[in-house]
Amino acid sequence: MTSPTFIKSAKPILTVSLVLLAAHLILLQFVLPEIYKQSKFWAIYLFLIPMTLGAIYIIVKEKNKKASSVGKNFFIYMVIKMLLILLFLSPWLVYHNEFSRPIVYQFFSIFFPLLFVETVVFVRLVNSTK
């Protein structure tokens, strides 16, 4: 059974993700060069959103067991996330081709707004334990 805390925590992530996707698709259609459409931008969403929701689920589950674990689990998650991001981006950072810049630019354009919302969600989780 999914906890109400997880659903409440996941809603802002999903909302921002959908807004980012809509804005991204509009930019791809009307503003950005064709190369940006060809760079498999959808893989960014398939990487970031499940990872973020999975982390929220695990951290909320652990919080229910031990309320003071949110900060520690968030730190562990961020370290793992940074390593996974390096792994995800490594093909474009190591082997430069015509898609390298478009995918990296798009990745960070999605990553930073999601990171901000994710941090707000985790701060709320930490504050709710006090």
N, C-alpha and C positions, 0 to 999 in steps of 0.2 A: 504494500500500500504506500502511496506517495504522500509524504507529509505536507501539511499546509504551509509549513515554513519553507520547504523546497519550492512549492508552487509560487509562493509570494516572492521568493528570491529569484526565481527563473523568469518571471514576467518581465522585469525591466530588461533583462538580457535579450529575450526574444523580441520585445518591442523595438529596442534599438537595432537589433540585427535586421529586422524587417524594414525599418526605415533606411538603414544603411544600404541594404540590398536594393530597395526601390530607387534611392538616389543614385546608387552605383549604375543601375541599369539605364536610368535616364541619361547619366553622363556618358555611358558607353554608346548610347544610341545617337545622342545629339552633339556631344562636345569632344570626346576623346578620339584620338586617331584609331584607325581600324586595328592596328597591332594590339591594342589593349583588349579588344574583344577576342582575339585569337590566343591570348595568353593563358587560357584556362583559369580565369578569375574565380570561377565557381569552387575550385579546389580550396581556396582560402576560407570560404564559408564552411565547407565540409570539414575543414581542419579546426578552425577556431571555435565554432559554436558548440559542437559536441564535446570538445575538450572543456570548455567553460562550464557547460551544463553538468557534465560529469563531475567536475571538481566541486561545484556547488552541491550536488547531490551527496557526494562523499563527505564533504565538510559539514553539511547539515546533519547527516546521519551520525557522524562522530560527535557533533555538538550535542545531540540528544543523549549520547552516552555520557559525555563529560563536557560540560558547558565551557570550561576554560581552554579547550583544545583548539578553538577556532583560529587564534593567532598563530600557533605553531603549525597547524595544518595548512593555513594560508601561505606561510613562508615556504614550507616544503613544496606545495603546489607551484608557487612562483618559480622556484629553482627548476623543477621538472619542466614547467612550461617553457622557460627560457631555453633549456636544452632541446626540447622538442621543436621549438621555433627555429633554432639554428639548424637542426636536422631537416626540417621542412624546407627552409630557404637555401640550404647548401647547394642543390643543383644549380640554382640561378646565381649564387654568389661565387661558386667555384668555376663553373663552366659558363662563361659569358656568351650569350647569343642575343639575337634581336628581341627575345622575350624577357631577358633578365631585368632590365629597368622597369618595363611596364608591370611585371608581376610583383617586384619588390615595392614599387610605389603604391600599387593597389593594396598590397598586403598591409603596409603600415598605415594607409588611409583607413583601413577597416580595423586594424589592431588597436590603435590608440583610443578611438571612441569606445570600443568594447572594453578595453582595459580600464578606462575611467569608470564606466558603469559597473564593471565587475568589482572594482575597488570600493565603490559606494555600497554595493550589495554586501561585501564582506565587512565593511566598517559597521553597517547596520547589524549584521550578525554578531559582531564582537560587542557592540553596545547593548544588544538585547540580552547578553549574558550577565550584565551588571545589574 
